Amino acid sequence: MKVTEIFRSIQGESTFAGLPCTFVRLAGCPLRCSYCDTAYAHTGGRDMSVADVVDRVEGLGERLTEVTGGEPLAQEEVYPLLSALLERGHIVLLETSGAIPTDRVDPRVITILDVKCPGSGEEGTFIEGNLDRLRHRDEVKFVLSDRRDYEWAREFVRTRPRLKDQIVIFSPVRGGVSWTELAEWILDDRLSVRLGLQLHKLIWGEVPGR
């Protein structure tokens, strides 16, 4: 498989934010989101086998591991990688855009679906059937550029009964809508969603591999 980087950091997003975590960033992505902060992973990458990746992750010593991209599900080898990490006792997070079916993902994986709002430029890429495959511990994330994105995400959540008891996160694009504004909107509308602030960027800023 093509691997952009493997590194140890602080988990900055999801309900696991704040915990030490190993990240496996796979190369390649069919989407081109307007605010993408990992465009360096769109192409290239180093060839590694599943065994090589697992050995590298094991050497970093963290039980919590996230497989991300790019779009990790764009590579066929991701499926045995996820299962291999689970078999080694890792808690495995998968961050995916939802533009590829998640039906082949090992059910023990915690899937984080990143639903693309209009501001991303990739609004129509999400596969609705991926919502039906969500399990209790899985999470759904919306990255919001502005008020329009917020209203779109709000209606998405309100009109999908499947999300009523799901973990849902609203996260502002860095340099877009302010944290304060987003927090006020969530409170004003009495939404049962979490506010996500990309903790790793508050700590290190826009630094690859952190």
Secondary structure, 3 states (H helix, E strand, C coil): CEEEEEEEEECCCCCCCCCEEEEEEECCCCCCCCCCCCHHHCCCCEECCHHHHHHHHHHHCCCEEEEECCCHHHCCCHHHHHHHHHHCCCEEEEEECCCCCCCCCCCCCEEEEEECCHHHCCHHHCCCHHHHCCCCCCEEEEEECCHHHHHHHHHHHHCCHHHCCCEEEEEECCCCCCHHHHHHHHHHCCCCCEECCCHHHHHHCCCCCC
